[in-house]
Amino acid sequence: MKNKALVEALGTEEAFEQRSDDLVLSDKKKKKSKGDKESKKRKAVEVADDEDRSETSSELGEPVNSRLKSGKEKKSSKKTKVIESDEDDAEKEVEDPNAVSRFRISEPLKARLKEKGIIALFPIQAMTFDTVYDGFDLVGRARTGQGKTLAFVLPILECLINGPSKSSRGTGFGRSPSVIVLLPTRELADQVFEDFKFYGQALGLESCCLCGGMLYGPQETKLRRGVDIVIGTPGRVKDHINRNNIDLRSLKFRVLDEADEMLRMGFVDDVEFILGKVEDVNKVQTLLFSATLPDWVKTIASRFLKANKKTADLVGNEKMKASKDVRHIVIPCSDSERSRLIPDIIQCYSSGGRTIIFTETKESASELAGLLPGARALHGDIQQSQRSVTLSGFRSGKFLVLVATNVAARGLDINDVQLIIQCEAPKDIEAYIHRSGRTGRAGNTGVAVTLYDPRKSGRISRIERDSGVKFEHLSAPQPIDIARCAGAGAVESITQVSDSVIPPFKSAAEELVNNSSLSAVELLAKALAKLSGYTEIKSRSLLTSMENHVTLILEAGKPIFSPSFAYSVLRRFLPEEKVESVKGMTLTADGYSAVFDVQTEDLDAFLTGQGNAANVSLEVLKTLPKLQDREQSRGGGRFGGGGSGGRGGFGSDRRNGGGRFSGGRGGGGGRGGFSDRRNNRFSGSNSGGGGRGRSFGGGSNW
Ligand SMILES: Nc1ncnc2c1ncn2[C@@H]1O[C@H](COP(=O)(O)OP(=O)(O)OP(=O)(O)O)[C@@H](O)[C@H]1O
C-alpha cells in the first residue's frame, strides 16, 4: 500500500486506479491484439469502483517516479537523437509505458508534441488523460513544473476532435466556445493560451485569450468570428458574458487552473457567475488543477464539480509539498543589506541562467529592480502592455533578472530559470511552494534562496513544518568567495583578448613589475581584480550580512535567557554607545549564547573589553550556529532543546575549538585564535549602517 496517499486525495472523492499492468507493460501484453484490449492497455488511468479503491491504490505512487524519469529521459533522448535512428526512437517510445503513442492522441497532435521534444506523458498527464477523455470531472494536483497544463490541454483537444464532444460541439463561423479556461493572472492566461494555440491549431481549433488590461475590440472581433477555446481571467470573461459576447450553450469543458489562487484573489463571485451561466451542468465537464489545494478548495470543488468527480493527486499526504528538484536554501539578511547581497547570491547560485526575485510589495519590487543593474520589475501596478514586454524580454533572455510580486508566483513556465530569491519568507505556505516552483521544472534542477530577518525565523520553521521542505541554512556568500568566482571569470575573459594588444602594453607592464615590491603574479592578481570591478574587498557579517561587520558569539558561563540579559552582560565591560551599536542580537538554539554583529572597526574594543568581565567569552564566528526562532523565544521551554530542529548547514564546531567558558577572558584560545579566524576579513570603510535600535529591545536593527 505504499501509494495509499495518492488515493486519500481531497477527502471522500473517488481516486484513480492506476494498474501496474497499464504502466509497465509486459512483453506478453505488448503482443496482445489491437481493438478493445489495446485501447484498454493504453489507458494509464482507470476509474476505480468504490469497492476496489483500497485494493488498487497501492499502484498510485508509481507515476511520480516514472514522471520524473520521463522528464529526465526527455532531455537525454534529445541529446542522443543525433546519433540514433528514427527506428531506435520508435522502439524506445514503445517501451515507455507513458509513451505518447499509448494514448488516444491523434497524429497531428503527436507531431506537435514531437516538435516540442515530448515523447512520453508525465505522470499527471498519464493519470488523467483517459479520465478526462472519458467524460469525468476531475481535481488534479501535482507539484510545480510537472506538466499540469498539458494534463488538461491534450485530452480536451482530442475530445473535441475525435472524442465524445465531436458531434455536439459548435462549428463554423460565429461558433460559440466549447471550452472555457479560467486562470488567476494575465500572464498565466497568456501562457496557457499559447499552449492551446500551438496544439489546437494542429487540429484546426481556434483559441482566444480574454484578459483585463487589453482592448475589448479585438477580443470581441475574435469572439464574433467564432472560437473553440476561450482562455482568460475571471473579470474580463465575466465582462464579455455580460456584454453578450460569449454564448455558453455549446460549452463542453470548463477548467479552473490554479483554482485556489483564483478563489483566494477574490475571484470567487466572478468564477461562480461564469460557472453558473451553464444551463445544463450535466453536459459540461469541469476540471480543477493546482499544485496546492488547501482544504477549503474541497468545499468549492464539491459545489462546482459533479458528485462522481475523480481525483488525481500526485502530492497526496506526502510531507514534501514543494518541488523535489529544487535546492531550498535560507540565508539571514537584514532588510538594508538585501540589495548589496542579492547580486552576490546571483553570482553564486544562478549558474549564469535567469533569476526571479520575489518581493512582498509592488513598491519594493520597483525599488529593488532600480537598484539591481539590468533587472526589470513585474507587478500589478505596471501597465499590461509593459508587463507583456517585460515578460517576453525575460523569456527571450534580453535581461536575466526579474523582480516580481506574487503576480509571477503561479504557473509561469520560463525556460532556464535557475534561481529564485525570496526577499523574505512569505506568510503562507502556498506562496512558498509556487514561488520556489518557478525553477526546477520538467525534471530540471534549480535553487531557491529565501532571505530572512532572524527575528522572523519562525516563518522559516513554519514553512519547513507545513511544506515538508528541509532548508539548508547557509550564511551569505562572503565577498572573498564572490571575488574568487569573479577572478575565474576575469581569467576567462583575458584568454579571449587578442595577442595584438601585448606590444603597446608591454612596456607599461614591465615598468609596473620593475617598480613594484609585489611579484608579477601578485600584480596580475590586482589587474584581474580591477578587471572584475574590485578595488578592495569588504567583509560581510554572517548574521545580518552587513558589509564591514563581524559576527560575535557571547557566552556568560550560564544560560542566556533573553537578549536583554545578553545586553546586560555586554554593559559589564563596554561603554553604552558600543552596546547600542550592536546589531541583530539573537540567542542561539542551545540557550547558552547570544550572537550579534559589530562594526569591524569596533572589534578590538569588544575583544579586549571582555578581559574586564568575569566568566565572559566573546569570539568571532566563522559559521553561524543554530539560532532560536521567534516562536521558540516566545513559547515556554525556551531552553527545552526543542526548536525547529535539525537545520543543516550550521557547523557544530562553530568556534574552531577553545573552551566555552575558559576562564571567561577568552584568553589563550579565544584571542589567540582570533587572528586566524579573522584572516578572511579585510578592512574597509564603515558601511554606515549603524545607529538603529536593538533588534529585540525595541526598534529595529534590520
Ligand atoms: N510530457 C512532457 N514531457 C516533457 N516536457 C513536458 C511534458 N509535459 C510538460 N512538459 C514541460 O514541463 C514544463 C512544466 O509544465 P507546466 O507549466 O504545465 O507545469 P505545471 O505542473 O502546471 O507547473 P505549475 O504548478 O508551476 O503551474 C513546461 O515547460 C512543459 O512544456
The ligand as a MOL file (V3000), in Angstrom:
LIG
                    3D

  0  0  0     0  0            999 V3000
M  V30 BEGIN CTAB
M  V30 COUNTS 31 33 0 0 0
M  V30 BEGIN ATOM
M  V30 1 N 5.2900 15.1160 -21.1500 0
M  V30 2 C 6.1830 16.0730 -21.0990 0
M  V30 3 N 7.4650 15.8490 -21.4800 0
M  V30 4 C 8.3890 16.8340 -21.4160 0
M  V30 5 N 8.1350 18.0860 -21.0130 0
M  V30 6 C 6.8870 18.3680 -20.6270 0
M  V30 7 C 5.8510 17.3850 -20.6600 0
M  V30 8 N 4.7160 17.9600 -20.2200 0
M  V30 9 C 5.0120 19.2230 -19.9250 0
M  V30 10 N 6.3130 19.4710 -20.1680 0
M  V30 11 C 7.0150 20.7470 -19.9080 0
M  V30 12 O 7.1120 20.8830 -18.4970 0
M  V30 13 C 7.0900 22.2590 -18.1610 0
M  V30 14 C 6.1770 22.4780 -16.9770 0
M  V30 15 O 4.8320 22.2580 -17.3580 0
M  V30 16 P 3.6150 23.0780 -16.7140 0
M  V30 17 O 3.8710 24.5270 -16.8250 0
M  V30 18 O 2.3690 22.5390 -17.2860 0
M  V30 19 O 3.7700 22.6410 -15.1830 0
M  V30 20 P 2.7250 22.8210 -14.0000 0
M  V30 21 O 2.6060 21.4970 -13.3350 0
M  V30 22 O 1.4760 23.4430 -14.4980 0
M  V30 23 O 3.5250 23.7970 -13.0490 0
M  V30 24 P 2.9370 24.9210 -12.0540 0
M  V30 25 O 2.3210 24.2040 -10.8990 0
M  V30 26 O 4.1350 25.6820 -11.6640 0
M  V30 27 O 1.9460 25.7100 -12.8250 0
M  V30 28 C 6.6720 23.0050 -19.4020 0
M  V30 29 O 7.8070 23.6320 -19.9580 0
M  V30 30 C 6.1850 21.9400 -20.3310 0
M  V30 31 O 6.3960 22.2440 -21.6860 0
M  V30 END ATOM
M  V30 BEGIN BOND
M  V30 1 1 1 2
M  V30 2 1 2 3
M  V30 3 2 2 7
M  V30 4 2 3 4
M  V30 5 1 4 5
M  V30 6 2 5 6
M  V30 7 1 6 7
M  V30 8 1 6 10
M  V30 9 1 7 8
M  V30 10 2 8 9
M  V30 11 1 9 10
M  V30 12 1 10 11
M  V30 13 1 11 12
M  V30 14 1 11 30
M  V30 15 1 12 13
M  V30 16 1 13 14
M  V30 17 1 13 28
M  V30 18 1 14 15
M  V30 19 1 15 16
M  V30 20 2 16 17
M  V30 21 1 16 18
M  V30 22 1 16 19
M  V30 23 1 19 20
M  V30 24 2 20 21
M  V30 25 1 20 22
M  V30 26 1 20 23
M  V30 27 1 23 24
M  V30 28 2 24 25
M  V30 29 1 24 26
M  V30 30 1 24 27
M  V30 31 1 28 29
M  V30 32 1 28 30
M  V30 33 1 30 31
M  V30 END BOND
M  V30 END CTAB
M  END
